[in-house]
Amino acid sequence: MLMLGGALGIAIGIWLAAQALSQSWLYIFMVVPFIGLFVWSLYTGIRLWRGDSYGRKWAPILFASQIPIIATPGATVHWFTGAQFGPALKLAGQAVEATLSANVGANGQFFLASGGDQTILGINLFAAIALFCLVRSNKSFKPKPLRGSA
C-alpha cells in the first residue's frame, strides 16, 4: 500500500502543484512537502518489497504516522497512502457523533489554525493492522534469546 498510495499521492500532488502554479508560485511551497512525503512512501514501499533493511526500518514509522486522525479548531493532522478505514468521534459543543469512514487512494491534511468548531478524534484501522502485521513479521523487532545464562 505504500507503493500504490505513494504513486497516487505523487500524481495528485503534481496535479495540485500545476493548479497552484496557475494562481501563484507561492502555493508550490504548500504542495512540495506532500509530494516529498508520498515520494518517501513510494521509495520505502519499494525497499520493503525488496526486503531491504531500510524498508523494514521506515515502513513501520510511516504506517504508525497514518494511524491518528485528529482535527481540532486549531489544527488538523491526517494522511494515508493506499487506504483508510476507521472509526472517529466528532465532538461539537454538547453533541457527540460516531462515524465510520473508508477511503482508497492517497490523502494528506495538515492545517494550523484551521477553522471549524468541532473536534474529531479517530484511528485508521488499516494502518494499525498493517503496522501490527509488519512488526510481527519483521525479524529485527523480535527479541533475541539470552545465551549462556542458567
Phi and psi restraints in degrees (value plus and minus 20) as a CYANA .aco file:
   2 LEU   PHI     -83.5   -43.5
   2 LEU   PSI     -59.1   -19.1
   3 MET   PHI     -90.2   -50.2
   3 MET   PSI     -70.0   -30.0
   4 LEU   PHI     -83.4   -43.4
   4 LEU   PSI     -69.6   -29.6
   5 GLY   PHI     -84.5   -44.5
   5 GLY   PSI     -57.2   -17.2
   6 GLY   PHI     -83.5   -43.5
   6 GLY   PSI     -64.3   -24.3
   7 ALA   PHI     -84.3   -44.3
   7 ALA   PSI     -62.8   -22.8
   8 LEU   PHI     -83.8   -43.8
   8 LEU   PSI     -62.1   -22.1
   9 GLY   PHI     -82.6   -42.6
   9 GLY   PSI     -58.8   -18.8
  10 ILE   PHI     -84.4   -44.4
  10 ILE   PSI     -66.2   -26.2
  11 ALA   PHI     -81.9   -41.9
  11 ALA   PSI     -65.1   -25.1
  12 ILE   PHI     -84.3   -44.3
  12 ILE   PSI     -61.1   -21.1
  13 GLY   PHI     -82.7   -42.7
  13 GLY   PSI     -61.1   -21.1
  14 ILE   PHI     -85.3   -45.3
  14 ILE   PSI     -61.4   -21.4
  15 TRP   PHI     -82.5   -42.5
  15 TRP   PSI     -64.2   -24.2
  16 LEU   PHI     -84.5   -44.5
  16 LEU   PSI     -57.4   -17.4
  17 ALA   PHI     -83.1   -43.1
  17 ALA   PSI     -61.3   -21.3
  18 ALA   PHI     -83.5   -43.5
  18 ALA   PSI     -61.2   -21.2
  19 GLN   PHI     -85.6   -45.6
  19 GLN   PSI     -61.4   -21.4
  20 ALA   PHI     -86.8   -46.8
  20 ALA   PSI     -59.0   -19.0
  21 LEU   PHI     -84.3   -44.3
  21 LEU   PSI     -47.7    -7.7
  22 SER   PHI     -90.2   -50.2
  22 SER   PSI     -39.7     0.3
  23 GLN   PHI    -116.8   -76.8
  23 GLN   PSI     -69.0   -29.0
  24 SER   PHI    -185.1  -145.1
  24 SER   PSI     121.1   161.1
  25 TRP   PHI     -87.7   -47.7
  25 TRP   PSI     -38.6     1.4
  26 LEU   PHI     -88.4   -48.4
  26 LEU   PSI     -45.9    -5.9
  27 TYR   PHI     -86.0   -46.0
  27 TYR   PSI     -38.7     1.3
  28 ILE   PHI     -82.3   -42.3
  28 ILE   PSI     -48.2    -8.2
  29 PHE   PHI     -88.1   -48.1
  29 PHE   PSI     -39.8     0.2
  30 MET   PHI    -105.2   -65.2
  30 MET   PSI     -45.6    -5.6
  31 VAL   PHI    -111.2   -71.2
  31 VAL   PSI     -55.5   -15.5
  32 VAL   PHI     -78.8   -38.8
  32 VAL   PSI     -61.8   -21.8
  33 PRO   PHI     -80.4   -40.4
  33 PRO   PSI     -56.9   -16.9
  34 PHE   PHI     -86.1   -46.1
  34 PHE   PSI     -63.3   -23.3
  35 ILE   PHI     -80.7   -40.7
  35 ILE   PSI     -62.4   -22.4
  36 GLY   PHI     -81.0   -41.0
  36 GLY   PSI     -61.3   -21.3
  37 LEU   PHI     -83.1   -43.1
  37 LEU   PSI     -62.0   -22.0
  38 PHE   PHI     -94.1   -54.1
  38 PHE   PSI     -51.5   -11.5
  39 VAL   PHI     -83.6   -43.6
  39 VAL   PSI     -63.3   -23.3
  40 TRP   PHI     -81.8   -41.8
  40 TRP   PSI     -61.0   -21.0
  41 SER   PHI     -83.4   -43.4
  41 SER   PSI     -64.9   -24.9
  42 LEU   PHI     -81.6   -41.6
  42 LEU   PSI     -67.2   -27.2
  43 TYR   PHI     -81.3   -41.3
  43 TYR   PSI     -64.6   -24.6
  44 THR   PHI     -86.1   -46.1
  44 THR   PSI     -59.3   -19.3
  45 GLY   PHI     -82.4   -42.4
  45 GLY   PSI     -61.0   -21.0
  46 ILE   PHI     -84.1   -44.1
  46 ILE   PSI     -64.2   -24.2
  47 ARG   PHI     -86.2   -46.2
  47 ARG   PSI     -56.2   -16.2
  48 LEU   PHI     -86.1   -46.1
  48 LEU   PSI     -63.2   -23.2
  49 TRP   PHI     -80.5   -40.5
  49 TRP   PSI     -56.6   -16.6
  50 ARG   PHI     -97.4   -57.4
  50 ARG   PSI     -31.3     8.7
  51 GLY   PHI      65.2   105.2
  51 GLY   PSI      -3.4    36.6
  52 ASP   PHI     -91.0   -51.0
  52 ASP   PSI     133.5   173.5
  53 SER   PHI     -86.5   -46.5
  53 SER   PSI     -50.0   -10.0
  54 TYR   PHI     -79.5   -39.5
  54 TYR   PSI     -67.3   -27.3
  55 GLY   PHI     -83.8   -43.8
  55 GLY   PSI     -61.2   -21.2
  56 ARG   PHI     -87.1   -47.1
  56 ARG   PSI     -47.5    -7.5
  57 LYS   PHI    -100.3   -60.3
  57 LYS   PSI     -65.9   -25.9
  58 TRP   PHI    -113.0   -73.0
  58 TRP   PSI     -43.6    -3.6
  59 ALA   PHI     -80.7   -40.7
  59 ALA   PSI     -63.5   -23.5
  60 PRO   PHI     -81.0   -41.0
  60 PRO   PSI     -54.7   -14.7
  61 ILE   PHI     -88.1   -48.1
  61 ILE   PSI     -61.9   -21.9
  62 LEU   PHI     -84.5   -44.5
  62 LEU   PSI     -63.2   -23.2
  63 PHE   PHI     -86.6   -46.6
  63 PHE   PSI     -60.6   -20.6
  64 ALA   PHI     -81.6   -41.6
  64 ALA   PSI     -56.3   -16.3
  65 SER   PHI     -91.4   -51.4
  65 SER   PSI     -35.7     4.3
  66 GLN   PHI    -110.9   -70.9
  66 GLN   PSI     -26.8    13.2
  67 ILE   PHI     -91.3   -51.3
  67 ILE   PSI     -69.0   -29.0
  68 PRO   PHI     -95.2   -55.2
  68 PRO   PSI     122.1   162.1
  69 ILE   PHI    -141.8  -101.8
  69 ILE   PSI      88.5   128.5
  70 ILE   PHI    -151.3  -111.3
  70 ILE   PSI     106.7   146.7
  71 ALA   PHI    -160.1  -120.1
  71 ALA   PSI     102.9   142.9
  72 THR   PHI    -146.6  -106.6
  72 THR   PSI     149.7   189.7
  73 PRO   PHI     -80.3   -40.3
  73 PRO   PSI     -39.3     0.7
  74 GLY   PHI    -120.2   -80.2
  74 GLY   PSI     -40.4    -0.4
  75 ALA   PHI    -181.5  -141.5
  75 ALA   PSI     135.2   175.2
  76 THR   PHI    -155.1  -115.1
  76 THR   PSI     111.9   151.9
  77 VAL   PHI    -155.4  -115.4
  77 VAL   PSI      98.9   138.9
  78 HIS   PHI    -190.1  -150.1
  78 HIS   PSI     109.7   149.7
  79 TRP   PHI    -176.3  -136.3
  79 TRP   PSI     134.7   174.7
  80 PHE   PHI    -175.2  -135.2
  80 PHE   PSI     135.3   175.3
  81 THR   PHI    -141.6  -101.6
  81 THR   PSI     102.8   142.8
  82 GLY   PHI      73.1   113.1
  82 GLY   PSI     -84.5   -44.5
  83 ALA   PHI    -174.6  -134.6
  83 ALA   PSI     132.0   172.0
  84 GLN   PHI    -160.5  -120.5
  84 GLN   PSI     107.6   147.6
  85 PHE   PHI    -165.5  -125.5
  85 PHE   PSI     104.9   144.9
  86 GLY   PHI     155.4   195.4
  86 GLY   PSI     143.8   183.8
  87 PRO   PHI    -103.6   -63.6
  87 PRO   PSI     136.4   176.4
  88 ALA   PHI    -169.7  -129.7
  88 ALA   PSI     132.0   172.0
  89 LEU   PHI    -129.9   -89.9
  89 LEU   PSI     108.3   148.3
  90 LYS   PHI    -124.7   -84.7
  90 LYS   PSI     102.1   142.1
  91 LEU   PHI    -133.9   -93.9
  91 LEU   PSI      95.4   135.4
  92 ALA   PHI    -152.4  -112.4
  92 ALA   PSI      83.9   123.9
  93 GLY   PHI      44.0    84.0
  93 GLY   PSI    -142.4  -102.4
  94 GLN   PHI    -110.2   -70.2
  94 GLN   PSI     -30.8     9.2
  95 ALA   PHI    -106.8   -66.8
  95 ALA   PSI     119.8   159.8
  96 VAL   PHI    -146.9  -106.9
  96 VAL   PSI     108.3   148.3
  97 GLU   PHI    -148.0  -108.0
  97 GLU   PSI     109.4   149.4
  98 ALA   PHI    -115.1   -75.1
  98 ALA   PSI     112.7   152.7
  99 THR   PHI    -149.1  -109.1
  99 THR   PSI     141.7   181.7
 100 LEU   PHI    -154.6  -114.6
 100 LEU   PSI     105.1   145.1
 101 SER   PHI    -145.3  -105.3
 101 SER   PSI     132.1   172.1
 102 ALA   PHI    -159.1  -119.1
 102 ALA   PSI     110.4   150.4
 103 ASN   PHI    -159.6  -119.6
 103 ASN   PSI     126.9   166.9
 104 VAL   PHI    -145.2  -105.2
 104 VAL   PSI     116.8   156.8
 105 GLY   PHI     112.1   152.1
 105 GLY   PSI    -151.2  -111.2
 106 ALA   PHI    -169.4  -129.4
 106 ALA   PSI     122.8   162.8
 107 ASN   PHI    -175.3  -135.3
 107 ASN   PSI     127.3   167.3
 108 GLY   PHI    -166.6  -126.6
 108 GLY   PSI     107.4   147.4
 109 GLN   PHI    -154.7  -114.7
 109 GLN   PSI      94.1   134.1
 110 PHE   PHI    -155.7  -115.7
 110 PHE   PSI      90.6   130.6
 111 PHE   PHI    -150.4  -110.4
 111 PHE   PSI     124.1   164.1
 112 LEU   PHI    -135.2   -95.2
 112 LEU   PSI     121.5   161.5
 113 ALA   PHI      36.8    76.8
 113 ALA   PSI      20.3    60.3
 114 SER   PHI     -97.2   -57.2
 114 SER   PSI     132.1   172.1
 115 GLY   PHI     -95.9   -55.9
 115 GLY   PSI     159.6   199.6
 116 GLY   PHI      90.8   130.8
 116 GLY   PSI     134.1   174.1
 117 ASP   PHI    -137.5   -97.5
 117 ASP   PSI      -6.4    33.6
 118 GLN   PHI    -137.8   -97.8
 118 GLN   PSI     138.0   178.0
 119 THR   PHI    -135.2   -95.2
 119 THR   PSI     114.1   154.1
 120 ILE   PHI    -142.6  -102.6
 120 ILE   PSI     106.9   146.9
 121 LEU   PHI    -146.8  -106.8
 121 LEU   PSI     105.6   145.6
 122 GLY   PHI    -177.5  -137.5
 122 GLY   PSI     158.7   198.7
 123 ILE   PHI    -154.1  -114.1
 123 ILE   PSI     129.9   169.9
 124 ASN   PHI    -114.1   -74.1
 124 ASN   PSI      80.7   120.7
 125 LEU   PHI     -83.8   -43.8
 125 LEU   PSI     -53.7   -13.7
 126 PHE   PHI     -80.4   -40.4
 126 PHE   PSI     -66.6   -26.6
 127 ALA   PHI     -86.1   -46.1
 127 ALA   PSI     -57.4   -17.4
 128 ALA   PHI     -84.9   -44.9
 128 ALA   PSI     -62.9   -22.9
 129 ILE   PHI     -87.8   -47.8
 129 ILE   PSI     -61.3   -21.3
 130 ALA   PHI     -81.7   -41.7
 130 ALA   PSI     -61.9   -21.9
 131 LEU   PHI     -83.2   -43.2
 131 LEU   PSI     -65.6   -25.6
 132 PHE   PHI     -79.0   -39.0
 132 PHE   PSI     -68.5   -28.5
 133 CYS   PHI     -84.8   -44.8
 133 CYS   PSI     -59.0   -19.0
 134 LEU   PHI     -86.8   -46.8
 134 LEU   PSI     -65.4   -25.4
 135 VAL   PHI     -86.9   -46.9
 135 VAL   PSI     -59.3   -19.3
 136 ARG   PHI     -85.5   -45.5
 136 ARG   PSI     -55.9   -15.9
 137 SER   PHI    -108.1   -68.1
 137 SER   PSI     -31.7     8.3
 138 ASN   PHI    -104.4   -64.4
 138 ASN   PSI      97.1   137.1
 139 LYS   PHI     -85.4   -45.4
 139 LYS   PSI     -47.6    -7.6
 140 SER   PHI     -91.5   -51.5
 140 SER   PSI     -34.6     5.4
 141 PHE   PHI    -112.5   -72.5
 141 PHE   PSI     -30.9     9.1
 142 LYS   PHI    -102.3   -62.3
 142 LYS   PSI     118.5   158.5
 143 PRO   PHI     -87.7   -47.7
 143 PRO   PSI     124.8   164.8
 144 LYS   PHI    -111.4   -71.4
 144 LYS   PSI     119.9   159.9
 145 PRO   PHI     -87.3   -47.3
 145 PRO   PSI     128.1   168.1
 146 LEU   PHI     -94.4   -54.4
 146 LEU   PSI     122.4   162.4
 147 ARG   PHI    -134.6   -94.6
 147 ARG   PSI     124.6   164.6
 148 GLY   PHI      60.0   100.0
 148 GLY   PSI     -21.7    18.3
 149 SER   PHI    -120.1   -80.1
 149 SER   PSI     127.6   167.6
